[in-house]
Amino acid sequence: MRSAAFDPEEIRFLKEVLDDAVAALPVQLRTSATRAVLAHNILTQAAQGERDPIRLRTLALVECGHVKGLSPCDPFDSPFAR
């Protein structure tokens, strides 16, 4: 992820996107590890200029594998496990 700076309004917006993405998951998948992976995915997309909340949420869930027919993301295969 390239370095990016977000102002307080953008941070609030990105937190809302993250909260929406987590809420879209089944309760048993709403772990802190999954939340960290989703946050990383959202921040990566936002650093590249994406600001559409639906697209940010969808991309985060798809990259994590939390879309119908795909396996859940493995928090041990995340940048935070290294």
C-alpha positions in Angstrom: 0.0 0.0 0.0 1.4 3.4 -0.9 1.5 6.0 1.8 -1.6 8.0 2.2 -2.9 10.7 4.5 -6.6 10.9 5.4 -8.2 13.9 7.0 -10.6 13.4 10.0 -13.7 13.5 7.7 -12.2 10.8 5.4 -11.3 8.7 8.5 -14.9 8.9 9.7 -16.1 7.9 6.2 -13.7 4.9 6.0 -14.7 3.8 9.5 -18.4 3.8 8.3 -17.4 1.7 5.3 -15.6 -0.7 7.5 -18.5 -1.0 9.9 -20.8 -1.7 7.0 -18.5 -4.4 5.6 -18.3 -6.1 9.0 -22.1 -5.9 9.4 -22.5 -7.7 6.1 -20.7 -10.7 7.5 -22.3 -13.6 9.5 -21.8 -13.0 13.2 -19.3 -15.9 13.5 -16.9 -14.1 11.0 -17.0 -10.8 12.8 -13.6 -11.2 14.5 -11.0 -8.6 15.2 -8.7 -10.5 12.7 -11.2 -10.3 9.9 -12.0 -6.6 10.8 -8.2 -5.9 10.5 -8.0 -7.6 7.0 -11.1 -5.7 5.8 -9.6 -2.4 7.2 -6.4 -3.1 5.3 -8.3 -3.8 2.1 -10.4 -0.6 2.4 -7.4 1.6 3.2 -5.5 0.1 0.2 -8.3 1.0 -2.1 -8.8 4.4 -0.6 -5.1 5.2 -0.9 -5.5 4.5 -4.6 -8.3 7.1 -4.8 -11.4 5.0 -4.5 -14.2 6.9 -2.6 -17.4 5.1 -3.6 -18.6 3.5 -0.3 -20.3 0.5 -2.0 -17.3 -0.2 -4.2 -14.9 0.1 -1.2 -17.1 -2.3 0.9 -17.6 -4.8 -2.0 -13.9 -4.8 -2.9 -12.9 -5.3 0.7 -15.2 -8.3 1.1 -14.3 -9.8 -2.3 -10.5 -9.5 -1.6 -11.1 -11.1 1.7 -13.2 -13.9 0.1 -16.4 -13.0 1.9 -18.7 -13.2 -1.1 -21.1 -16.0 -1.9 -19.2 -19.1 -3.1 -15.8 -17.9 -1.9 -14.0 -19.1 1.2 -13.5 -16.7 4.1 -10.2 -14.8 4.3 -7.5 -16.3 6.4 -6.3 -13.8 8.9 -3.0 -15.7 9.1 -2.5 -14.9 5.4 -2.8 -11.2 6.0 -0.2 -8.5 6.1 -0.9 -8.4 9.9 0.3 -12.0 10.5 3.7 -11.3 9.2 
